[in-house]
Amino acid sequence: MPDNLSQSQIDELMKRMHSGDVDTEVEKKPKIKEYDFSSPKKFTKEQLKSLNGLHDNFARVLSSYFTSMLRDVCEVEVVQIEEERYFEFNNALPDSSLTGIIDFKPEDEQHYEETSLILDMSTSLGYLLVERMLGGTSHGSHTYIPQRDFTEIELTLLNGVFEQVTKYLQESWNSYVSVKTTLASIETNARLLQAFSPQDVVVIVAMSVKMDNYSGTITICLPAESIEEVVDSFKNRYSRTTKQQDPEKDREKREIIMDSIKKTDIEIKAVLDQFQMPLGEILQLQVQDVIALNKNINSDISVMVDDQLWYSAKLGVSKLKKSVKLIDVVAV
């Protein structure tokens, strides 16, 4: 086809497009994800999913902790978990950073090696924490960042915060495998971090910290070589089995559960009517006073099971005793 179309060719093409003879939809190309065969991935999707669940629990604990520290509602959530080289993570850090080096020691030393984790916190979040710890209010600007390094007093205050965060991280890991975490140091210059070799494979857990008029990040760097076996151990331990259960065993389990439930004491009561009276009238009530209800004596009454309406019933007498006769099921 020539580069330039004549007017007649353009008219013909427009005519065919309007009649539907020409497919105008753009062909959808399959999404292609690049894969570096010189640097194969160490973690499977299942392992990353297990790490995601672990750090989701950690994020919920941090949300409560930061909310109390900042005296304002704070939400922390896991944004992304990915695998990359350590030099890529280190190069992405700003020159002025707030980074904690955490010693990570599994209790089963025969199978797992001791290693270190890196927890990087936005410097803006660090300054905000210091401001609130020193009595700042929530009415000030959340985005103000001093153009200077942290002072010794500020680092001392933040050291306590990092120690508490390290404790919460240990508790989150202990839900899956027994470990001990200890804060080794806090660094404010990312270029001086020499925790791992530049070519080492690491897993990066990126978390967002959000408040009104403020957003920051917390990033955790895990060495893949040391963490892989630990993650694989609790992945297998806590993964759900897809094995088909024996129907007979399932029936026996249900019967045992139902037998246990049947022995549970549950309060059941019959209610004719409910009404309200002023406290002054209640204080004036005397013996022999008659209280008029809003219901007829022959009306249906409600039968409550643990304060939940289950049946409607009729009030009556059986063998000289007051009784109720269930006539309809309201809730099942």
Secondary structure as GFF3:
##gff-version 3
##sequence-region A 1 332
A	DSSP	alpha_helix	7	19	.	.	.	ID=ss1
A	DSSP	alpha_helix	45	70	.	.	.	ID=ss2
A	DSSP	beta_strand	75	85	.	.	.	ID=ss3
A	DSSP	alpha_helix	86	92	.	.	.	ID=ss4
A	DSSP	beta_strand	96	106	.	.	.	ID=ss5
A	DSSP	beta_strand	115	121	.	.	.	ID=ss6
A	DSSP	alpha_helix	123	133	.	.	.	ID=ss7
A	DSSP	alpha_helix	152	174	.	.	.	ID=ss8
A	DSSP	beta_strand	179	189	.	.	.	ID=ss9
A	DSSP	three_ten_helix	190	192	.	.	.	ID=ss10
A	DSSP	beta_strand	201	211	.	.	.	ID=ss11
A	DSSP	beta_strand	214	223	.	.	.	ID=ss12
A	DSSP	alpha_helix	224	238	.	.	.	ID=ss13
A	DSSP	alpha_helix	247	262	.	.	.	ID=ss14
A	DSSP	beta_strand	268	271	.	.	.	ID=ss15
A	DSSP	alpha_helix	279	283	.	.	.	ID=ss16
A	DSSP	beta_strand	301	305	.	.	.	ID=ss17
A	DSSP	beta_strand	308	318	.	.	.	ID=ss18
A	DSSP	beta_strand	321	329	.	.	.	ID=ss19
###
